[in-house]
Amino acid sequence: NRMELMAAIQALETLTRPCSVQLNSDSIYVLKGITDWMPNWKKRGWKTAARTSVKNEDLWRRLDAAIAKHRVEWKWVKGHSGDTSNERADALANLGIDSLN
């Protein structure tokens, strides 16, 4: 989950000026987090509905700061379903993992 969050953060932090952007992800965790859960976490001082600490809070806060500069449309794409951009992102992620071994 941290890598999925980092992908979104890095994509947005790479932008050099405020803009409208569509961010595609196959991560339900990221999409539900940003669109459904985060507003409530923020209202509760970064606590979940169960009043526990939000997992990966450091990255969620960083993503929150990154989206503040842009108009972001979030779109879910099914992973490994032939979506060209998603397949390319997956291939690049695997290259990165392979380079660590």
N, C-alpha and C positions, 0 to 999 in steps of 0.2 A: 504493500500500500504506500509506503514512503516513496518508492520509485515512481509510482503513478502520480503522486502529488508533485514530486520534483519535476516530472516532465511538463506538467501544466505550468508550474512556477517558472521554469527556465524558458518556456515558450513566451510567456508574458514579459518576463524581465529582459528578454532579448529585444523587444520592441523599443525603439528609440524616441517615440513620441506618442501621445495619446491617440488612439484610433479605435475603430470598430473592428472586431475580430471574431471569427467563429472558431471555437476550440472543440475539436472532435476527440472523443475518448471512448475506449471500450471499458472503462472502469466505472461501474455503478457506484462504487465507494466514493470516487471523486465527484461524480455528477450529483448524487444525492446529498453528499456532504456540502457542496457549494450552493445548491439550489434549495434544499429542504432543511438541512440540519444546522448549517452555520448561523443563519439569522437567530435561531433560538439559543444556540451556544453563546453567542455574543450577548444576548439579553440576560442570560444567566451567569455572566462572568466566565465564559468558557467552561461551563459545566454541562454535562449531558442531562437528559430528563431525569435520570436516576441520581443526579447531583454528584456524579463522579467526574474526574478530570477527562477532558477530551483527549483521545489517543492522537498522537502526532500533532499536538497543539502548536508546536513551534512552526511546523510546515503549514498548517491551516492559517495561522496568523500571517505568515509570509505570503500565502496565496491571496488572502484577503487584501493585503496591502498592494499586491500586484494588480488585482482586478480593479482597484479604486481608480486607477489611471485610465482605464479603457472601458469601452462598451463591449461586453463579452456575451456572445451567444454560445451556449453550451449545447453540444449535440452528441448523443450516444451513438456509437457504431458497434455492431457486433464484431467481436474479435475473431480473427481467422475465418472471415467470411468472404474474402476476396476484395475488401475495400482497399484500394491501392495505397492510400496514405497510411492507413492503419498497418498494412502489411510492411510498408517501408519502415515505419517507426519500430515495428517489432524486429525487423531484420537489423536495424541500427542498434537497438538495445542488446540483441544477441551478440553483435560484434563487440560491443563494449564489454559485455560479460566475458566473452572469449579472450579479450585482450588482458583481462585480469588474471587469467589462469596460466 
